[in-house]
């Protein structure tokens, strides 16, 4: 990527600071980060709660098959979403940089390009996931497990349209600093999904003959709750005030140059997301070939890890938005302050969770071992999951590095490097070793060790790239719109505009 295409041609590259003394007020301060990040963290917590109750209800209904199939089927479905979702989600960086450059008149056009990409991505998902059945039959010799997985992803494909549209609307608001509305919509989605799960999993209504109990009911609950979120987003967006400031209605036409740039910068993020999820999908499928018990224990361990990992995704999104905003305003030093503050907070939280996982593994595992199941199976799941918790505690630390520093790079536009690093770490740190363990007859614990090598490579690679400082000269918006104020040191106590 040339300097001209990514930022200021011929601009000197200076190393980024890994430590900036955190300050409370002003641009790049903890207060600004908290205002933007806290709702996004709560949004991700709602996802954790949602996933927890999904798995919990299914573990009561059937631990060995329905809950296990929800993990593998859900991972495959989520894998397919990454190709369109990475591009759609990257509209948030465009919105943030236009907002920082004080060109709010371009924001509505960004939203519409994201809507068009969401509709195209939803159609792609339905066509692809409709053909997924034979794949599970090839991977799993167990016909019941393969059939449940295929049914699950086919139903979730219907919700793909709403998932992608919700992503576009969420980052339209988040890119401008308004992260509270996406949080409220996520809470609404989670509440609706939990209520519908309890209803559809155990006793679906007769007047909905297409809803079957167990895993299919859980899939319908998820799809319908996402549709509800889309309706709320549309109502909140199509208002006179939003139109006057951001042209959310009048900028409905396809903007080929903007759409091309969104795909150009967003596609590497899609590949990054896809490769990451693909690596874990292959991992889950290999574990599933070992035994349903190993898969159930892995599902429990991964679900527990979401307590620390998923909320920190909210912090990572906030870093991307804020770095994008400050880069658009020409303030790379402020972007460094934001990144450092986020890393301190994230690392602290991950260390605390890792300590809890090591000290009280049985407490977390016991949350999922409920219901009237074979005691011998439950004991095997508990013992395996307890071993896996040690790996969860380890990679929680490197997750903090990878999430924050890779998010800062993406906020500036350095998506190509993040993509290449992800491909390298997945192939040589995860998928390759994982296949080697399988071919040599290794046990599930050895498979879990490959996950640790993956996050270590990706975390350290993101740290070194951030430190190199190339990202500070990158932009995704038109260069002539960037405010040239880098020489100005932030001295006033300001606030991130909640637009």
C-alpha positions in Angstrom: 0.0 0.0 0.0 1.5 3.3 -1.1 1.8 6.3 1.1 -0.4 8.2 -1.3 -3.2 5.7 -1.2 -3.1 5.2 2.6 -2.3 8.6 3.9 0.1 11.5 3.4 2.6 11.0 0.6 6.2 11.2 1.8 5.1 11.7 5.4 7.8 10.5 7.9 7.0 7.4 9.9 7.6 7.7 13.6 7.3 4.9 16.1 4.1 4.7 18.1 4.3 5.0 21.9 3.4 1.9 23.8 3.0 3.9 27.0 1.2 7.2 27.3 0.4 8.3 30.8 -3.4 8.0 31.0 -5.4 11.2 31.6 -9.1 11.6 32.5 -10.4 14.5 30.4 -9.9 15.8 26.9 -9.4 14.0 23.6 -7.8 10.6 24.0 -8.6 10.5 27.7 -10.2 7.8 29.8 -13.4 9.7 30.0 -13.8 9.9 26.2 -13.0 6.2 25.9 -15.4 5.3 28.7 -18.3 7.3 27.1 -17.9 5.4 23.8 -16.7 2.0 25.1 -19.0 1.4 28.0 -22.2 1.0 26.0 -20.4 -1.2 23.5 -19.1 -3.4 26.3 -22.7 -3.6 27.7 -23.8 -4.5 24.2 -21.4 -7.3 24.0 -22.4 -8.4 27.5 -25.9 -8.7 26.2 -24.5 -11.1 23.6 -22.8 -13.1 26.3 -26.0 -13.3 28.3 -27.9 -14.3 25.2 -25.4 -17.0 24.3 -25.3 -18.2 27.9 -29.1 -18.7 28.0 -29.1 -20.3 24.6 -26.6 -22.9 25.8 -28.2 -23.2 29.2 -31.7 -24.0 27.9 -30.3 -26.4 25.4 -28.1 -28.1 28.0 -31.3 -28.8 30.0 -33.1 -30.0 26.9 -30.2 -32.2 25.7 -26.5 -31.8 26.6 -24.9 -34.3 24.3 -26.5 -33.5 21.0 -28.6 -30.3 20.9 -26.2 -28.1 22.9 -23.1 -29.6 21.1 -24.8 -29.0 17.7 -25.5 -25.4 18.6 -21.8 -24.8 19.0 -20.6 -26.4 15.8 -23.6 -25.3 13.7 -23.4 -21.8 15.2 -19.7 -21.5 14.5 -20.2 -22.6 10.8 -23.1 -20.1 10.4 -21.0 -17.4 12.0 -18.1 -18.2 9.7 -20.2 -17.6 6.6 -21.4 -14.2 8.0 -17.8 -12.9 8.3 -17.3 -12.3 4.5 -20.1 -9.7 4.2 -20.0 -8.6 7.8 -16.4 -7.4 7.7 -17.1 -5.0 4.9 -20.4 -3.8 6.4 -18.9 -3.3 9.8 -16.0 -1.2 8.3 -18.5 1.5 7.4 -18.0 2.6 11.1 -14.4 3.6 10.3 -15.6 5.7 7.4 -18.2 7.3 9.5 -15.7 8.0 12.3 -13.1 9.6 9.9 -15.7 11.7 8.2 -17.0 12.8 11.6 -13.5 13.7 12.7 -13.0 15.6 9.5 -16.3 17.5 10.1 -17.9 16.2 6.9 -21.1 14.9 8.4 -22.8 15.3 5.0 -21.0 12.2 3.8 -22.2 10.0 6.6 -25.6 9.2 5.2 -24.0 7.9 2.0 -21.9 5.6 4.1 -24.9 4.1 5.7 -26.7 3.5 2.4 -23.6 1.7 0.9 -23.6 -0.5 4.0 -27.3 -1.3 3.5 -26.7 -2.3 -0.1 -23.8 -4.5 1.0 -26.0 -6.0 3.8 -28.8 -7.0 1.4 -26.3 -8.5 -1.0 -24.5 -10.3 1.8 -27.8 -11.7 3.2 -28.7 -13.2 -0.2 -25.2 -14.7 -0.5 -25.7 -16.3 3.0 -29.0 -17.8 2.1 -27.8 -19.3 -1.1 -24.6 -20.7 0.5 -26.2 -22.0 3.8 -29.0 -23.7 1.9 -26.3 -26.1 0.5 -24.6 -26.7 3.8 -26.3 -30.0 4.8 -23.9 -32.4 3.0 -21.0 -30.7 4.6 -22.0 -31.7 8.1 -22.8 -35.2 6.9 -19.2 -35.5 5.6 -17.6 -34.1 8.8 -19.7 -36.0 11.4 -20.3 -39.7 11.2 -23.1 -39.2 13.7 -26.3 -38.6 11.6 -28.3 -37.1 14.4 -25.6 -34.5 15.2 -25.1 -33.6 11.6 -28.8 -33.3 10.9 -29.3 -30.9 13.9 -26.3 -28.8 12.8 -27.6 -28.5 9.2 -31.1 -27.5 10.4 -29.7 -24.9 12.8 -27.7 -23.1 10.1 -30.5 -23.2 7.5 -32.9 -21.4 9.9 -30.3 -18.9 11.0 -29.7 -18.1 7.3 -33.1 -16.3 7.3 -31.8 -14.1 10.1 -28.7 -13.2 8.1 -30.4 -10.2 6.4 -31.3 -8.7 9.8 -27.9 -9.4 11.4 -26.1 -7.6 8.6 -28.6 -4.7 8.6 -28.2 -4.4 12.4 -24.5 -4.3 11.9 -24.7 -1.4 9.4 -27.0 0.6 11.6 -25.0 -0.1 14.7 -21.8 1.2 13.2 -23.6 4.2 11.6 -24.4 5.3 15.2 -21.1 4.1 16.8 -18.9 5.8 14.3 -20.4 9.1 15.4 -19.9 8.2 19.1 -23.6 7.4 19.8 -23.1 3.9 21.2 -26.0 4.0 23.6 -28.7 3.3 21.0 -26.9 0.1 19.7 -26.6 -1.0 23.3 -30.3 -0.6 23.9 -31.2 -2.4 20.7 -28.8 -5.3 21.7 -30.5 -5.4 25.1 -33.9 -5.6 23.4 -32.6 -8.4 21.1 -31.2 -10.4 24.0 -34.4 -10.1 26.1 -36.6 -11.1 23.2 -34.2 -14.0 22.3 -34.2 -15.3 25.9 -38.0 -15.2 26.1 -38.5 -16.8 22.7 -35.8 -19.5 23.5 -37.6 -20.6 26.6 -40.8 -20.8 24.7 -39.6 -22.3 21.4 -37.1 -24.8 22.8 -39.4 -26.5 25.3 -43.0 -25.8 24.1 -43.3 -24.1 20.7 -46.9 -22.9 19.9 -49.0 -25.1 17.6 -49.9 -22.0 15.5 -46.3 -21.9 14.4 -46.0 -25.4 12.8 -42.6 -24.6 11.3 -41.0 -24.2 14.8 -39.8 -27.5 16.3 -38.6 -27.9 19.9 -35.0 -28.1 20.8 -32.3 -26.6 18.6 -34.6 -25.5 15.7 -36.6 -23.5 18.2 -33.5 -21.8 19.4 -32.6 -20.8 15.8 -36.0 -19.3 15.1 -35.8 -17.4 18.4 -32.5 -15.8 17.3 -33.8 -14.9 13.8 -37.0 -13.3 15.0 -35.2 -11.3 17.7 -32.8 -9.9 15.2 -35.7 -8.8 12.9 -37.1 -6.9 15.9 -33.8 -5.0 16.3 -33.8 -4.0 12.6 -37.3 -2.4 13.0 -36.1 -0.3 16.0 -32.9 0.8 14.1 -35.0 1.9 11.1 -37.4 3.9 13.3 -34.5 5.6 15.1 -32.6 6.5 11.9 -35.4 7.8 9.6 -36.0 11.1 11.5 -36.0 14.7 10.3 -33.0 15.6 12.5 -30.9 12.7 11.1 -31.8 13.7 7.6 -30.9 17.3 8.1 -27.5 16.6 9.5 -26.4 13.3 7.9 -28.6 13.0 4.8 -29.8 9.5 5.8 -32.7 9.5 3.3 -31.6 11.8 0.5 -28.2 10.1 0.0 -29.8 6.8 -1.0 -28.1 6.4 -4.3 -25.2 4.1 -4.9 -21.9 6.0 -4.6 -19.5 4.0 -6.8 -16.2 5.7 -5.5 -17.3 5.4 -1.9 -18.6 1.9 -2.3 -15.4 0.8 -3.9 -13.3 2.3 -1.1 -15.5 0.6 1.5 -15.0 -2.8 -0.2 -11.2 -2.1 -0.7 -10.6 -1.4 3.0 -13.4 -3.6 4.4 -12.6 -6.8 2.4 -9.3 -7.4 4.2 -11.2 -7.1 7.5 -13.7 -9.7 6.1 -10.8 -12.0 5.3 -9.4 -11.4 8.8 -12.7 -12.2 10.4 -13.3 -15.2 8.1 -9.9 -16.8 8.7 -10.1 -16.4 12.5 -13.5 -18.0 12.7 -12.5 -20.6 10.1 -9.6 -21.6 12.2 -11.8 -22.1 15.3 -14.5 -23.8 13.1 -11.9 -26.4 11.9 -10.8 -26.7 15.5 -14.4 -27.4 16.7 -15.0 -29.9 13.9 -11.8 -31.8 14.7 -12.8 -31.9 18.4 -16.2 -33.2 17.3 -14.5 -36.0 15.5 -12.8 -37.0 18.7 -16.1 -37.5 20.6 -19.3 -35.7 21.5 -18.1 -35.5 25.1 -15.0 -33.6 24.1 -17.1 -31.3 21.9 -19.5 -30.7 24.8 -16.6 -29.9 27.1 -15.1 -27.5 24.5 -18.5 -25.8 24.1 -18.7 -25.2 27.9 -15.1 -23.9 28.0 -15.6 -21.5 25.0 -18.9 -20.3 26.4 -17.2 -19.5 29.7 -14.4 -17.6 27.9 -17.0 -15.3 26.4 -17.4 -13.7 29.8 -14.1 -11.9 29.3 -13.6 -12.1 25.5 -16.9 -10.8 24.1 -17.1 -7.7 26.3 -13.6 -6.7 25.3 -14.8 -6.8 21.7 -16.9 -3.8 22.7 -13.7 -2.1 23.9 -12.0 -3.0 20.6 -14.8 -1.5 18.6 -14.6 1.7 20.6 -10.8 1.9 19.9 -11.5 1.5 16.1 -14.1 4.2 16.2 -12.0 6.6 18.3 -8.8 6.0 16.4 -10.7 6.6 13.2 -12.2 9.8 14.5 -8.8 11.2 15.6 -7.0 10.1 12.4 -9.7 11.8 10.4 -9.1 15.0 12.5 -5.3 14.6 11.9 -4.5 13.8 15.6 -2.5 10.6 15.6 -0.9 11.5 19.0 -4.4 11.6 20.5 -5.1 8.2 18.8 -2.0 6.8 20.7 -3.4 8.0 24.0 -6.7 6.3 23.3 -5.1 3.0 22.4 -2.8 3.0 25.5 -5.7 3.7 27.8 -7.8 0.9 26.3 -4.9 -1.6 26.5 -4.4 -0.8 30.2 -8.1 -1.3 31.0 -8.4 -4.4 28.8 -5.3 -6.1 30.2 -6.4 -5.5 33.7 -9.8 -7.0 33.1 -8.4 -10.1 31.3 -5.9 -10.8 34.1 -8.7 -10.7 36.7 -10.8 -13.1 34.7 -7.8 -15.4 34.1 -7.2 -15.5 37.8 -10.8 -16.4 38.4 -10.8 -19.2 35.8 -7.7 -20.7 37.4 -9.0 -20.4 41.0 -12.7 -21.4 40.5 -13.0 -23.6 37.3 -15.6 -25.9 38.8 -17.9 -23.0 39.6 -18.0 -21.8 36.0 -18.3 -25.3 34.6 -21.0 -26.3 37.0 -23.3 -23.6 35.5 -23.7 -25.8 32.4 -23.9 -29.2 34.0 -27.6 -29.1 34.8 -30.5 -31.3 33.9 -31.3 -35.0 34.1 -28.3 -36.5 32.2 -26.1 -39.5 32.5 -23.8 -38.8 35.5 -20.9 -40.5 33.8 -21.2 -38.2 30.8 -21.5 -35.1 33.0 -18.4 -36.2 35.0 -16.4 -36.6 31.8 -17.5 -33.2 30.5 -16.5 -31.6 33.8 -13.1 -33.2 33.9 -12.2 -32.2 30.3 -13.6 -28.7 30.6 -11.5 -28.2 33.8 -8.4 -28.9 31.8 -9.5 -26.6 29.0 -10.0 -23.7 31.4 -6.2 -23.5 32.0 -5.8 -22.7 28.2 -8.7 -20.2 28.4 -6.9 -18.4 31.2 -3.7 -18.3 29.2 -5.0 -16.9 25.9 -7.1 -14.4 27.7 -3.9 -12.4 28.2 -2.9 -12.4 24.6 -6.5 -11.6 23.5 -6.0 -8.3 25.2 -3.0 -7.5 23.0 -4.5 -8.8 19.8 -7.9 -7.1 20.2 -6.7 -3.6 21.1 -3.7 -3.1 18.8 -5.3 -4.8 15.8 -8.4 -2.5 16.3 -6.2 0.6 16.4 -4.6 -0.5 13.1 -8.0 -1.0 11.5 -9.2 2.3 12.8 -6.5 4.0 10.7 -7.0 1.8 7.6 -4.2 -0.7 8.1 -6.5 -3.6 7.4 -4.3 -5.3 4.8 -1.6 -6.1 7.4 -4.1 -7.3 9.9 -5.5 -9.7 7.3 -2.0 -11.0 6.4 -1.1 -11.5 10.0 -4.3 -13.3 10.7 -3.8 -15.7 7.7 -0.2 -16.4 8.9 -1.1 -17.0 12.5 -4.1 -19.2 11.6 -2.2 -21.4 9.1 1.1 -21.8 11.0 0.0 -21.3 14.6 -3.4 -23.0 14.6 -4.8 -25.0 11.7 -1.5 -26.6 10.8 -0.6 -27.7 14.3 -4.2 -28.7 14.9 -4.3 -31.0 11.9 -0.9 -32.4 12.9 -2.2 -33.3 16.3 -5.3 -35.0 14.8 -3.2 -37.1 12.3 -0.8 -38.2 15.1 -3.6 -39.2 17.4 -3.2 -36.4 19.9 -5.7 -35.8 22.7 -8.1 -32.8 23.1 -5.7 -31.0 25.4 -3.1 -30.9 22.7 -5.6 -29.5 20.3 -6.4 -26.7 22.8 -2.7 -25.9 23.0 -2.8 -24.8 19.4 -5.3 -22.1 20.3 -2.8 -20.7 22.6 -0.1 -20.5 19.9 -2.5 -18.7 17.6 -3.4 -15.9 19.9 0.2 -15.5 20.9 1.4 -15.0 17.3 -1.5 -12.7 16.5 -1.1 -10.6 19.7 2.6 -10.1 19.4 2.4 -9.4 15.6 -0.3 -6.7 16.2 1.8 -5.1 18.9 5.0 -4.9 16.7 3.1 -3.5 13.8 1.4 -0.8 16.0 4.8 0.1 17.4 6.2 0.6 13.9 3.9 3.6 13.5 2.9 3.2 9.8 -0.7 3.4 10.7 -0.4 7.0 11.8 -0.1 8.2 8.2 -3.0 6.2 6.8 -6.5 7.4 5.9 -9.6 5.8 4.3 -11.5 9.0 3.4 -10.5 11.4 0.7 -7.1 13.0 1.7 -8.2 16.5 1.0 -10.9 16.2 3.7 -8.5 15.4 6.5 -8.0 18.2 8.9 -4.2 19.1 9.1 -4.0 19.7 12.8 -1.4 17.2 13.9 1.0 19.9 15.1 -1.6 21.1 17.5 -1.2 19.6 20.9 -4.5 18.8 22.6 -4.7 21.2 25.6 -8.4 21.8 26.1 -10.7 19.5 28.0 -13.1 18.5 25.4 -15.7 15.8 24.9 -16.2 13.3 22.1 -19.3 14.6 20.3 -22.3 12.3 20.7 -24.0 12.9 17.4 
